[in-house]
Amino acid sequence: MKLFRRKPPVEEKSLAEPSDDLYSLFGLVPSSATGTPVTAEVALRVPAVGSAIRVISEAVATLDIGVKRIQADGTEIATPDHPVLPLLRDQANDWTDAFSFIRDLVIDALSDDRGGMAYVNRVGDGRVAEIIRYRQGMIDVQFDTVTGEPRYKINGRAVPASDVVHLRSPFGRAPLSLAREAIGVAMALDRHAAKLFGRGARPSGALSFPKGMGEESVKKARAAWRATHEGEDASGQTAILFDGAEFTPFTFSSTDSQFLENRKFQILEVARAFRVPPPMLYDLERATWSNGEQQGREFLSYTLEAWLRAVEGALRRALFTPEERATHAIRFDRDDLTRADLSTRSTVINSLVASRVINPNEGRAWLGLTPYAGGDEFANPNITTPDARNSASVDGEEGALNVEETPDEENPDAA
């Protein structure tokens, strides 16, 4: 009987869609059709890209986060004493606060095709001790080609998927990667503007010498002209020409070539890629004072809501045990983004209390006020019930009777 030794499975990495780290390993940098290298680090220097990533990640991290217990009827009750809550509100670990952890996790998902990943460190009894966000490239993830199941490694050591918080972007590609061409055009326009204004915002021209000059003389004349009249400190100097030389500027106009319009359009392209309303990137061309509140609701509905659900799901999967996932959930408080002005909120709360939808203490909680005794009763404070009217009538009669029976201090015999 012949025995065959079973070979261990060989891990195969696909090169069909290499990441930026793999490009840099071979000395390559992914670039756009403009020839401009576009990496995450370089793309963040484009103001529209940096602003889009910041407005999404910081908005998510700013919202209050809590742990909710799911009741049998589907309602959710806050659980302020859950052990993972301090990691999400106070400190994720000894050197990272909770705000920075959530913000950087979303930034990674917006800029890296692998998504944002963090390791959940548990102690012996299974309790979560800390959440560590490693630098990009330290956590390696490979997906099964059939099921898409991820496998994770940290420094070559395999870790279970239940110990990794993994926030992934739609399509398995980061918005920054999908918008590489649009970002490349924006970078090319920025570079062109820098060169244009770096030379005093003056178009280039030609020096002509009717008498003719040798090659060596032309090089010296060109070098002298550039040293005297080019550069940001040479603007406005008087040009002195010799031997009948003439300077003929080339006709060029940034406005005629729609340079400014192209730069504005690239802001819209970046906004589309990240699904951010243009006013959020400070493109206020169509923004008004009256529609700011509506834009905030649109930002929550069409931009943030999908990311909030994804972060909630990723944290819930990695921080809770399978038994806890059936009864607990992680929720962001969306009210901070949809909160209207005080006058409008007061009107709405008063209407809800009057219609007995909420009680006064619930309305006070929306305003950040403490409850008061008797405020848990569902009653309309704007109307007087028949019992209250009868009570007021009796009190009035007793008061009148008391007044009549009270003797006059100045005339004691009047009683």
C-alpha positions in Angstrom: 0.0 0.0 0.0 1.4 3.3 -1.1 1.0 6.3 1.2 0.8 9.8 -0.1 1.7 12.7 2.1 -0.9 15.5 2.0 0.6 18.8 1.1 -0.5 21.9 3.0 -2.7 24.2 1.0 -0.7 27.0 -0.7 -2.1 30.4 -0.3 -2.6 32.1 -3.7 -2.9 35.8 -4.0 -4.7 37.3 -7.0 -2.9 40.0 -9.0 -6.0 40.8 -11.0 -6.7 43.9 -8.9 -3.5 44.8 -7.0 -3.7 47.3 -4.2 -1.6 50.4 -3.8 0.8 48.6 -1.4 1.4 45.9 -4.1 2.1 48.6 -6.7 4.6 50.3 -4.4 6.3 46.9 -3.7 7.3 46.7 -7.3 8.1 50.4 -7.6 4.9 51.3 -9.4 2.4 54.0 -8.7 -1.2 53.8 -10.0 -1.9 56.8 -12.2 -4.8 58.2 -14.2 -5.1 58.8 -17.9 -3.6 62.3 -17.4 -0.3 60.7 -16.4 -0.7 62.0 -12.8 0.1 59.5 -10.1 -3.0 59.1 -7.9 -2.5 57.4 -4.6 -4.5 57.9 -1.4 -1.8 60.1 0.1 -1.5 62.3 -3.0 -5.3 62.5 -3.6 -5.9 63.9 -0.2 -4.0 67.0 -1.2 -6.9 67.8 -3.6 -9.1 70.1 -1.5 -12.4 68.6 -2.7 -11.2 65.0 -2.0 -9.9 65.9 1.5 -13.1 67.8 2.3 -15.4 65.0 1.1 -13.5 62.4 3.2 -13.4 64.6 6.2 -17.1 65.6 6.1 -18.2 61.9 6.0 -15.8 60.5 8.5 -16.0 63.3 11.0 -19.8 63.4 10.8 -20.0 59.7 11.6 -17.6 60.0 14.5 -19.3 63.0 15.9 -22.7 61.3 16.4 -23.4 59.8 19.8 -23.2 56.0 19.9 -24.9 53.6 22.2 -25.7 50.0 22.9 -29.4 49.0 22.7 -31.1 45.9 24.0 -33.7 44.5 21.6 -36.9 43.5 23.4 -39.2 40.7 22.3 -41.6 43.2 20.7 -38.8 44.7 18.6 -38.4 47.9 20.7 -34.9 48.9 21.7 -33.8 50.0 25.2 -30.5 51.8 26.0 -28.0 49.7 27.9 -25.5 52.1 29.4 -23.7 49.5 31.5 -22.6 47.3 28.5 -18.9 46.6 28.7 -18.1 47.5 25.1 -19.7 51.0 25.4 -16.7 52.7 27.0 -14.5 51.5 24.1 -16.9 53.3 21.6 -17.4 56.4 23.7 -14.2 56.9 25.7 -11.1 55.1 24.5 -10.7 52.3 22.0 -7.3 51.5 23.5 -4.7 53.2 25.7 -3.5 55.5 22.8 -6.6 56.0 20.7 -9.8 57.8 21.7 -13.1 56.6 20.5 -13.7 59.6 18.2 -10.4 59.1 16.4 -10.9 55.4 16.1 -14.3 55.6 14.3 -13.1 58.6 12.2 -10.0 56.8 11.0 -11.9 53.5 10.4 -14.3 55.4 8.0 -11.4 57.2 6.4 -9.7 53.9 5.6 -13.0 52.6 4.0 -13.3 55.7 1.9 -9.7 55.6 0.6 -8.5 52.0 0.6 -10.1 49.2 -1.5 -9.5 46.7 1.3 -11.7 48.8 3.6 -11.2 49.9 7.2 -10.0 47.1 9.6 -9.3 46.9 13.3 -8.4 44.0 15.6 -10.5 43.2 18.6 -8.3 42.1 21.5 -10.1 39.8 23.9 -8.9 38.5 27.3 -9.2 34.9 28.5 -12.9 35.0 29.4 -13.8 36.4 26.0 -14.4 40.0 27.2 -13.3 42.7 24.8 -10.3 44.5 26.3 -9.4 46.9 23.4 -9.8 47.7 19.8 -6.7 48.3 17.8 -6.7 49.9 14.3 -3.4 48.9 12.7 -1.8 51.0 10.0 -2.9 50.3 6.4 -1.3 47.2 5.0 -0.6 45.6 8.4 -3.8 43.5 8.3 -3.9 41.3 5.2 -7.3 40.1 3.9 -7.9 37.5 1.2 -11.4 36.6 -0.1 -12.5 33.1 -1.1 -13.0 33.2 -4.9 -16.3 31.3 -4.6 -18.1 32.4 -1.4 -16.2 35.7 -0.8 -15.4 34.6 2.8 -12.6 36.7 4.1 -9.4 35.4 5.8 -7.3 37.7 7.9 -3.7 37.8 8.9 -1.7 40.2 11.1 2.1 40.0 10.6 1.6 36.6 9.0 -0.5 35.2 11.9 -4.0 34.1 11.0 -6.8 35.7 13.2 -10.5 34.7 13.2 -12.9 36.9 11.3 -14.9 37.3 14.5 -12.0 39.3 16.0 -11.7 41.8 13.1 -13.9 44.9 12.6 -14.1 45.2 8.8 -15.8 48.2 7.2 -16.1 47.7 3.4 -17.1 50.1 0.7 -19.7 49.4 -2.0 -18.5 47.3 -5.0 -15.4 46.3 -3.0 -13.7 49.5 -4.2 -13.1 52.7 -2.3 -14.7 55.9 -3.6 -11.3 57.4 -3.9 -10.2 54.5 -6.1 -13.3 54.6 -8.3 -12.8 58.4 -8.8 -9.1 58.1 -9.7 -9.6 59.6 -13.2 -11.7 62.6 -11.9 -9.1 63.2 -9.2 -6.3 63.0 -11.7 -7.9 65.7 -13.8 -8.4 67.9 -10.7 -4.7 67.4 -9.8 -3.7 68.3 -13.4 -5.8 71.5 -13.3 -4.3 72.4 -9.9 -0.8 71.9 -11.2 -1.5 74.0 -14.3 -2.9 76.8 -12.2 0.1 76.7 -9.9 2.5 76.9 -12.9 0.5 79.7 -14.5 0.4 81.9 -11.4 3.9 80.9 -10.4 5.1 82.8 -13.5 3.3 85.9 -12.6 0.1 84.9 -14.4 1.6 86.1 -17.6 1.4 84.0 -20.8 4.6 82.9 -22.4 5.8 84.5 -25.6 8.6 84.6 -28.1 11.8 86.7 -28.5 12.6 87.4 -32.1 15.9 88.8 -33.3 15.7 90.2 -36.9 19.5 90.3 -37.3 19.8 86.6 -36.4 21.9 85.0 -33.6 23.9 81.9 -33.1 22.8 79.0 -31.1 25.0 79.9 -28.2 23.8 83.5 -28.2 20.2 82.4 -28.2 20.8 80.2 -25.1 22.4 83.1 -23.3 19.6 85.5 -24.2 16.9 83.0 -23.1 18.7 82.3 -19.8 19.1 86.0 -19.1 15.4 86.7 -20.0 14.2 83.9 -17.6 16.4 85.0 -14.8 15.1 88.6 -15.2 11.4 88.3 -16.0 10.2 84.8 -14.9 9.3 83.8 -11.3 7.0 85.2 -8.7 9.4 87.9 -7.6 10.1 89.2 -11.2 6.5 90.3 -12.0 6.3 93.9 -13.2 10.0 94.4 -14.1 10.8 96.5 -17.2 12.0 94.5 -20.2 15.1 95.8 -21.9 15.7 94.4 -25.5 18.9 94.8 -27.5 19.8 94.8 -31.2 16.2 95.2 -32.4 14.9 92.2 -30.5 11.1 92.0 -30.2 8.9 90.1 -27.6 5.7 88.7 -29.0 3.3 87.2 -26.3 1.3 84.2 -27.2 -2.5 84.8 -27.1 -3.8 82.8 -24.2 -6.8 83.3 -21.9 -7.7 80.9 -19.1 -11.3 82.1 -19.3 -11.5 81.5 -23.0 -10.4 77.9 -22.5 -13.0 77.5 -19.7 -10.3 76.8 -17.2 -12.4 78.0 -14.2 -15.5 76.1 -15.4 -13.4 72.9 -15.6 -12.2 73.3 -12.1 -15.7 73.8 -10.8 -16.9 70.8 -12.7 -14.2 68.6 -11.1 -15.6 69.6 -7.7 -19.0 68.2 -8.8 -17.3 65.0 -10.1 -15.6 64.4 -6.7 -18.9 65.1 -5.0 -20.7 62.6 -7.2 -18.0 60.0 -6.4 -18.4 60.3 -2.7 -22.2 61.1 -2.9 -21.7 64.3 -1.0 -23.9 67.4 -1.7 -21.8 70.1 -3.4 -22.5 72.7 -0.7 -20.9 70.3 1.8 -17.7 70.8 -0.2 -18.2 74.6 0.0 -19.5 74.8 -3.6 -22.2 77.4 -2.6 -23.2 78.4 -6.1 -26.7 77.0 -5.6 -27.0 77.0 -1.8 -29.2 79.5 0.0 -29.8 80.3 3.7 -33.3 78.8 3.5 -32.4 75.3 2.2 -29.5 74.6 4.6 -31.7 72.4 6.9 -33.1 70.5 4.0 -29.5 69.8 2.7 -28.6 68.5 6.2 -31.5 65.9 5.9 -30.4 65.0 2.4 -26.8 64.5 3.6 -28.0 62.1 6.3 -30.4 60.2 4.0 -28.3 59.8 0.9 -24.7 60.0 2.2 -24.4 59.1 5.9 -27.2 56.6 6.5 -25.5 53.9 4.4 -22.2 54.4 6.2 -23.8 54.5 9.6 -25.6 51.2 8.9 -22.3 49.7 7.7 -20.4 50.9 10.8 -23.1 49.6 13.1 -23.1 46.2 11.4 -19.3 45.9 11.4 -19.0 46.8 15.1 -21.9 44.6 16.1 -20.4 41.5 14.3 -17.0 41.9 15.9 -17.8 43.2 19.4 -20.7 40.9 20.3 -20.8 37.2 20.8 -23.2 35.2 18.6 -25.7 35.1 21.6 -25.4 38.9 22.1 -26.0 39.7 18.5 -29.5 38.3 18.8 -30.4 40.6 21.6 -28.1 43.7 21.3 -27.4 46.3 18.6 -25.1 49.3 18.2 -26.9 52.5 17.2 -25.8 56.0 16.3 -28.1 58.9 17.4 -29.2 60.6 14.1 -31.1 63.4 15.9 -28.0 65.6 16.1 -28.0 65.9 12.3 -31.8 66.4 11.8 -32.3 68.7 14.8 -34.1 71.9 13.8 -33.9 75.3 15.4 -35.2 75.8 18.9 -38.4 77.5 17.8 -39.4 74.7 15.4 -38.4 72.0 17.9 -40.5 73.6 20.6 -43.6 73.8 18.3 -43.2 70.1 17.3 -42.7 68.9 20.9 -45.7 70.9 22.1 -47.8 69.4 19.3 -46.7 65.9 20.1 -47.4 66.4 23.9 -50.8 67.9 23.2 -51.8 65.0 21.0 -50.5 62.5 23.7 -47.9 61.0 21.4 -45.2 61.7 23.9 -45.3 62.8 27.5 -43.7 66.0 28.8 -40.7 64.2 30.3 -40.0 62.6 26.9 -40.2 66.1 25.3 -37.8 67.5 28.0 -35.4 64.7 27.2 -35.2 65.8 23.6 -34.2 69.3 24.8 -31.6 67.9 27.2 -33.6 68.8 30.3 -34.2 66.7 33.4 -37.6 65.1 34.1 -40.0 66.4 36.7 -42.6 64.7 38.9 -45.8 64.0 37.1 -44.3 64.5 33.7 -44.7 60.9 32.7 -48.5 61.3 32.4 -49.9 61.5 28.8 -52.2 64.5 29.1 -52.9 67.6 27.0 -51.7 70.7 29.0 -53.4 73.0 26.5 -56.9 72.1 27.6 -58.7 71.9 31.0 -60.6 68.7 31.8 -64.1 68.9 33.3 -62.8 67.6 36.7 -60.3 70.4 36.7 -63.0 73.0 35.9 -65.2 71.6 38.8 -62.2 71.7 41.1 -61.4 75.3 40.1 -65.1 76.3 40.6 -65.2 74.8 44.1 -62.0 76.4 45.0 -63.3 79.7 43.8 -66.5 79.5 45.9 -64.6 78.5 49.0 -62.2 81.4 48.4 -65.1 83.8 48.0 -66.7 82.5 51.2 -63.5 82.9 53.1 -63.2 86.5 51.9 -66.7 87.3 53.1 -66.2 85.7 56.5 -62.9 87.4 57.1 -63.5 90.4 59.3 -62.3 93.8 58.2 -59.3 94.9 60.3 -60.3 98.6 60.0 -64.0 98.0 60.8 -64.4 94.9 63.1 -68.2 95.4 63.4 -68.6 95.0 59.6 -68.7 91.2 59.9 
